[in-house]
């Protein structure tokens, strides 16, 4: 099970890279269209906003998998290694709980959007709301798994990516 999820998380990491390239290119395109050709596109900003939300939620689990999440450890580094391990395990459990709650509530919200056929009506596009918000429960579920896995590794005294 772990290797399948690792492959999914890694694939989302690559997808986030592609999303960031898309955002960079589309914003460059918008700048050229607006300032050089005087023909603004309405969709670039809207899609870039949605793409940033997707990048954050789909990339979070990959960042945790690689042990690259921000960690304030200025005081932690002065503690004995056993206390560091226990504190890291506790914070990983807390993060897993928080993200599991985010998964639940964002999943319920996305499901309600799907059932009600809610549309996002921006200036230039009409999108089903669930299609934009579905990345929230998906990403939250994956990051919940990653934090639970990290806590488990600390509990077993195994190597954790950020160590």
MOZIRA-V649558 format. One record per residue. N is the residue number from 0. RES is the residue in one letter. SS is DSSP state (H for helix, E for strand, L for the rest). OMEGA is omega in degrees with one decimal (* if undefined). NEAR is the number of other ideal C-beta (glycine too) atoms within 8 Angstrom. Layout:
# MOZIRA-V649558
n->{N N}
res->{RES RES}
ss->{SS SS}
omega->{OMEGA OMEGA}
near->{NEAR NEAR}
This chain:
# MOZIRA-V649558
n->{0 1 2 3 4 5 6 7 8 9 10 11 12 13 14 15 16 17 18 19 20 21 22 23 24 25 26 27 28 29 30 31 32 33 34 35 36 37 38 39 40 41 42 43 44 45 46 47 48 49 50 51 52 53 54 55 56 57 58 59 60 61 62 63 64 65 66 67 68 69 70 71 72 73 74 75 76 77 78 79 80 81 82 83 84 85 86 87 88 89 90 91 92 93 94 95 96 97 98 99 100 101 102 103 104 105 106 107 108 109 110 111 112 113 114 115 116 117 118 119 120 121 122 123 124 125 126 127 128 129 130 131 132 133 134 135 136 137 138 139 140 141 142 143 144 145 146 147 148 149 150 151 152 153 154 155 156 157 158 159 160 161 162}
res->{X X X X X X X X X X X X X X X X X X X X X X X X X X X X X X X X X X X X X X X X X X X X X X X X X X X X X X X X X X X X X X X X X X X X X X X X X X X X X X X X X X X X X X X X X X X X X X X X X X X X X X X X X X X X X X X X X X X X X X X X X X X X X X X X X X X X X X X X X X X X X X X X X X X X X X X X X X X X X X X X X X X}
ss->{L H H H H H H H H H H H H H H H H H H H H H H H H H H H H H H H H H H H L L L L L L H H H H H H H H H H H H H H H H H H H H H H H L L L L L L L L L L H H H L L H H H H H H H H H H H H H H H H H H H H H H H H H H H H H H H H H H H H L L E E E L L L L E E E H H H H H H H H H H H H H H H H H H H H H H H H H H H L L L L L L L L}
omega->{-177.5 -178.1 176.9 178.1 177.4 177.7 177.7 -179.9 178.1 177.1 176.5 175.2 176.1 177.7 178.2 175.1 178.4 177.7 -179.7 175.4 177.2 -178.7 -179.0 -178.4 -177.4 177.4 173.9 177.5 179.7 179.4 179.2 -179.2 -174.8 -170.7 -179.6 -177.8 178.9 178.8 -178.2 174.2 -178.2 -171.5 -172.6 -177.9 -179.0 179.6 177.6 176.8 179.3 -179.8 177.8 176.4 178.9 -178.8 -179.4 -175.2 -178.9 -179.1 -174.9 -178.9 178.2 178.6 177.8 177.7 -179.0 179.6 -175.0 176.2 178.6 179.2 178.5 -172.5 -177.6 177.4 -178.6 -177.6 -179.8 -179.8 175.0 -174.5 179.6 177.1 175.8 -179.3 -178.9 178.5 176.9 177.5 -179.6 -179.9 176.4 176.9 179.3 178.8 178.2 178.7 -179.8 -179.3 175.4 174.8 176.7 176.3 -177.1 -175.7 177.4 175.4 177.8 178.8 179.7 178.2 177.2 177.1 179.6 -178.6 -177.0 -178.9 179.2 178.9 170.9 -177.2 175.7 -175.0 -172.5 -175.5 172.2 -179.0 170.3 -176.0 -177.5 -178.4 177.3 -172.5 -175.9 178.5 -178.6 178.0 179.3 179.3 179.0 177.8 -179.0 179.2 173.7 177.7 -177.3 178.5 176.8 177.1 178.5 178.4 -179.5 177.8 175.9 -179.6 180.0 -178.5 178.4 179.8 177.5 -174.0 -176.2 -179.7 *}
near->{4 6 6 7 10 9 8 9 13 10 8 14 11 8 9 13 8 8 12 9 8 9 12 8 8 11 10 8 10 12 9 9 11 11 6 7 6 6 6 7 10 10 8 11 8 12 10 11 8 10 11 9 11 11 12 9 12 16 12 12 14 13 9 13 12 7 9 6 8 3 6 5 6 5 6 11 7 4 9 5 6 6 8 11 10 9 10 12 11 8 8 13 11 8 10 12 8 8 12 10 8 10 12 8 8 12 11 8 10 13 9 9 12 9 6 6 6 9 8 10 4 9 5 7 10 6 10 11 10 11 7 11 12 9 11 14 12 10 15 15 9 15 13 12 10 12 14 11 9 13 12 8 10 14 7 6 5 6 5 10 8 7 5}
